[in-house]
């Protein structure tokens, strides 16, 4: 019983326990991972071509869009965070 609360589900946040113990953050590893991701993103992103309205875009609809095939920055961050947490 938590101060007149029968179940911990209905108790105030103050009385609810964390599901897992907090872990120390490897700040050096996190900074290195973020730097690696940013360098990879700079290398992967080509300079945008200037589009002129008088010339149509002749790209085929059957060709895959390079932006869709490349992993997103958010996905890369999640993968690195999972690696640092030891989940991947």
Buried (B, 14 or more C-beta within 10 A) or exposed (E): EEEEEEEEEEBEEEEEEEEEEEEEEEEEEEEEBEEEBEEEEEEEEEEEEEEEEEEEEEEEEEEEEEEEEEEEBEEBEEBBBEEBEEEE
